[in-house]
Amino acid sequence: MTRTAGVAEVTDADFTAEVIESGLPVLVEFTADWCPPCRQMAPVLGALAAETSGRLKVVQLNVDANPVTTNAYKVLSMPTFMVFRDGEPVRAMVGARPRRRLLEELSDVLQDRGAH
């Protein structure tokens, strides 16, 4: 899988530790090597990870290599973005999108952290 700077890769094996038990909200990109829109999202996710460091964890999960997690969350289209907070999926977004739109869609998740 193409590695994105600042974006960790998670697997079925470590999904619980990295995402469900994370103290920060987590944005998971369900991605695949054969998915052109997923490749388009790599620089967007890298920039987002840098911009939201300390407030949001950004990770990728390869759907082909990790069918258990992919099926558990009923992910059918790539890329699918899911936001997890306190171990629960709180938002799902399907399809590539520009960084600005992604930030807007994540604004409530990012703002909530500042209120605590």
HUBELZI-V321282 format. One record per pair of residues at least 4 apart in sequence whose C-alpha atoms are under 8 Angstrom apart, sorted by the first residue. I is the first residue (numbers start at 1). J is the second residue. Records with the same first field share a line. If there is no record, write none. Layout:
I=J, J
This chain:
1=32, 33, 62
2=33, 39
3=7, 9
4=8, 42, 43, 45, 46
5=46
6=46, 49, 50, 58
7=45, 46, 49, 58, 59, 60
8=58, 59, 60
9=59, 60, 61, 62
10=14, 15, 18, 59, 60, 61, 62
11=15, 61, 62, 65, 66, 69
12=66, 67, 68, 69
14=18
15=19, 20, 69
16=20, 21
17=21, 22
18=22
19=26, 84, 87
20=84, 85, 86, 87, 88
21=86, 87
22=26, 86, 87
23=86
24=54, 55, 56, 57, 85, 86
25=55, 56, 57, 83, 84, 85, 86, 109
26=56, 57, 58, 59, 83, 84, 85
27=56, 57, 58, 59, 81, 82, 83, 84
28=58, 59, 60, 61, 81, 82, 83, 84
29=58, 59, 60, 61, 79, 80, 81, 82
30=60, 61, 62, 63, 70, 75, 78, 79, 80, 81, 82
31=35, 38, 60, 61, 62, 63, 78, 79, 80
32=38, 62, 63, 64, 78, 79
33=38, 39, 62
35=39, 78, 79
36=40
37=41, 78, 79, 95, 96
38=42, 78, 79, 96
40=44, 96
41=45, 96, 97
42=46
43=47
44=48, 98, 99
45=49, 58, 99
46=50
47=51
48=52, 58, 99, 103
49=53, 56, 57, 58
52=56, 57, 110
53=57
55=110, 113
56=110
61=66
62=66
63=67, 70
66=70
67=71
68=72
69=73
70=74, 75
71=75
75=80
77=94, 95
78=94, 95
79=94, 95, 96
80=92, 93, 94, 95
81=92, 93, 94, 95
82=89, 90, 91, 92, 93
83=89, 90, 91, 92
84=88, 89, 90, 91
85=89, 90
97=101, 102
98=102
99=103
100=104
101=105
102=106
103=107
106=110
107=111
108=112
109=113
110=114
111=115
112=116
